[in-house]
Amino acid sequence: MRRGFIFSLGIVFCFAIAYFLSLTVVAEAQFSNLALLDHYMFHLIFSVVVCALFLGLSRHKKRKEQLGFIYLGTFFLKLAIFAAVFRELFQPYKSLDSIEVFLLLIPLFLGLALEVFVISQLLNKTNRK
């Protein structure tokens, strides 16, 4: 329980730092048509849910060997849900500048890195036992 809280708090902290850094480094006029906070919140919530799910799954002996495959499924599910929720980004008439694409990829890769870190910590912990 405590370990999950620490992981969740670390994820929230990293996303908050990345969000405020992106606001300070890039001028708001360059991404005014993006809902940047919505994208960060989506990836933050999904990352916390995935990490909580894997914290629970790591306690079941049958699921320990399958955690990597389950994570791949959750990653593709995350991309599909993102495309469904933010479908206006993928419209043919919508063109994004390179800075907008970069700003959209930051929370995706940050969430990916944090999820992989947490899951690797859980797998290392379960392998030591």
Secondary structure, 3 states (H helix, E strand, C coil): CHHHHHHHHHHHHHHHHHHHHHHHHCCHHHHCCCCHHHHHHHHHHHHHHHHHHHHHHCCCCCCHHHHHHHHHHHHHHHHHHHHHHCHHHHCCCCCCCHHHHHHHHHHHHHHHHHHHHHHHHHHHHHHHC
